[in-house]
Amino acid sequence: MGQEKRSLDQANAENMPPIQQRLYSLMEYFGQSKSEFAQYIGTTLNVLNVYYKRQTLSRVLIDKILTKFPEVSPEWLASGEGPMLLENKKERVDVSFLTDATVERIPMSVPGIPCDSFVKVSGFTFEPIICNGDIIGVRQQKFDTIDPAKFYLIITEDGAPMVKRIVAADEEYIYISTGETQIKPFKLAHANVKGLFRIVFVGRAI
């Protein structure tokens, strides 16, 4: 039902009121549903729905959004003027090193799902959700915006890739779930992470 509603929103995006268009653009860019977005910025779906119908956003909601997404332009968020992303925040980390990280990059794109790269999963799975041979779309991730409900592609300093959930992060370490409830998460120092990407798309051949 959630995916159906999101598809309906996408089809009607051009007819949305300005505030709704901007909120929808944020959710599309960061790969989140409305309920995921509301939870992530620290509000409720009911509150978000109220703003969908308004002509302005409150200072409180703007601050919540900018705290979680500092690359978003405050001017664009408040008024719709200018680009969505700040000029000095637009550039993503160069992902060309993924070629050296024993992963196969796939030249492709998926409409409505902006990704830094698409990668073929081979030997670093999180089955049954992400399986060998799947294509994953990934987006660069910061250590201070980890969402424990999401999956991540982690490239270690020695070039080894792994698909994991990250249950927590602090100033020095990320804490990684093995997927086995009886095994405690293990920690990996930020300094030993060459690349950290959130998985925003999973596709497989049928």
C-alpha positions, 0 to 999 in steps of 0.5 A: 500500500505504501509503495502504491501511494508513493507511485501515485504521488510521483504520478501527480507530482507536477500538480502538487502544491509548492510545499508538498512538491519540495517535501516530495523532492526531498523524499525522492532524492534521499530515497525515503517514503513519507513515513520513513522521512517523518521518523528520520527527521523526528516528527510524526506522519500526521504532522508531516501531512499537515504541512503537506496542505500548508503554504509555509513550513514552520521554523521547527520543521525546517530545523529538523530537516536541515539537521538531518540533511545539511546539504539542503539549501535553507532558502530552497526549503523555506521558499523554493528559491534557488537549487535544492542542494547547497553548492558546496554540498553538491559533490559526492565522494568520487566513487571510482575507487569502487572499481578497485574494491573488488566490486563490479560497477554497472552502468545503469540508472533508475528513474526517480532513484538518484544513486552514486553508483550501481554495483553487482552483488557477488559474495558479499550478501545479506540474504534473503534480502540482498542476494548474490547476483543482485544489482544494488544502487548506492548513495554516499553516506555520512557517519553521523546520519546512520539509519539502523533500519537501512542496509549499507555497502561498506568498503574497508580500507583494504578494499573488501566490500560487505553488505550490512546493517549498522546498528549505531555509530559514534565519533570513532566507530560504526557498530555492524550487525552480522544478521545473527541475533545471537552474535553481538554487533562488531565495531569498525573504526571510521579510519578503516572505512574507505567508503560507506554507502546506503543501499537505496535500490535492489534489483534482480533478474527474473 
